[in-house]
């Protein structure tokens, strides 16, 4: 899965079966560390801690659109972490 650095849609087909088998927080999606370890504060704020990829986004017109939902509004420093997470995910 090290190819994820390019872009999400280049590494996976936008198929339901892929989104339902991969854990967003616990599987290693990018690099060598899972997202839970790398962005622990965002993991705690996520409403989908045990979820697969399906609730985190969808394929629209051949491109992956992330939909990250938090249990409360983010403070400015947490928004910086969210931006870093999106940059990691988007390559």
N, C-alpha and C positions, 0 to 999 in steps of 0.2 A: 504493500500500500504506500510505498514511498513516493509514488507518482502523484500523490495528492497535492504536492507543492505547486503543480501547474494550475489546474482548476478542477473543481469537483466534477463538472459535467464531462471532462475528458477522461476521467478514470472510472466512472460508473455510468451504466445506462440508466436512464430515469425509469426504473422499473420498480413496482411495488415490492417484489420479492427481495431486492437488494436493500431497500429502505427498512424492511421489517426484520432483517437478520443482523443488522449492524447496530451496536450500542453506541450512541452519540458520545456519551461521557467516558465509557469504560474501554472501548476498543481503541487501538492506536490508529488514528485516522491520518495524522500528519507527523512526520519525524519519528522519534523513538519513545515518546511519552504520551500517555492518554490525556485527554482534555480535562478530565477531573483533576488530575495532579497538577497540570499546568495552569488551570484557571479555577482554583478551588473556591474562591469567593463566588464566582458566577455559578458554579455547580450548586452551592448552597442556596443561591437565589433562584435557581431554575425551578419551574413548576413541574418539570419532566425529568426527575433525577434518574429513573430507571428505564427511560424510554429508548426506543430504537431511533433511527433517523427520521422516520415518517412524520412525527409532529414538529420537527425542526425546519421543515421547508418542503418545497415541491419543485418539480421541473415545469417551467413555463417557457414555451417556444424554444425548447432545446437548451435552456440555461437554468441552472439551479438558483432558486431564490430562497435565501435563509429567512426563517421566521422564528426568532428567538423570543421567548416569552418569560418574563420574570414575575415573581410573586409580589413585587412592589416596584415602584419607580427607582431607577438607579441614581446614586449620587454621582457627582462629576467624576470622581476618581474611579468609580465602577464603570462609568461610560467609557473611560479610557481603556479599561480591561476588556470591555465588550468590543471596542474597535480593534484591539489587538487580537482578540479571538477571531473576528471576522477576517482580519488580514491573514491570519494563519490559515483559515479555512479556504480563503479565496486564492491563496498562493502569492 
